[in-house]
Structures are given as structure tokens and as C-alpha cells.
Amino acid sequence: MNDKTHNEHGQITADAATVYENFFVPALFQPCAPHMLQAIEHELKTVQTALDVA
């Protein structure tokens, strides 16, 4: 085996949770955020808190 590191072979060095948080969360959920906020806009004007169940 040669001296190349995992990075030089294209391997990901971050843990799975970090990769998910940095890449998948924005790609999967960011497009939905404006629609969700619009759907609950009235409730946000009349209450002080909101519960995020994600």
C-alpha cells in the first residue's frame, strides 16, 4: 500500500452526522422552510412561541 492519505483517495474524513448536517439538511429542508412559515404565519402573529418538532 502506498503513502496516500484517505483524502487523496477521495474518502470523507468527517463523521456521518457532520456530513448529513452540512450537506443533506440544507438540500432537503431549506426549500420547505418558506412554505412552512407561510402556512403558520397567522399563528406566529398571535402566539409567542413555536415548537420545532424536526
DAJO-V183922 format. One record per pair of residues at least 24 apart in sequence whose ideal C-beta (glycine too) atoms are under 10 Angstrom apart, sorted by the first residue. I is the first residue (numbers start at 1). J is the second residue. D is the distance in Angstrom with one decimal. If there is no record, write none. Layout:
i->{I/I}
j->{J/J}
d->{D/D}
//
This chain:
i->{25/29}
j->{54/54}
d->{9.3/7.4}
//
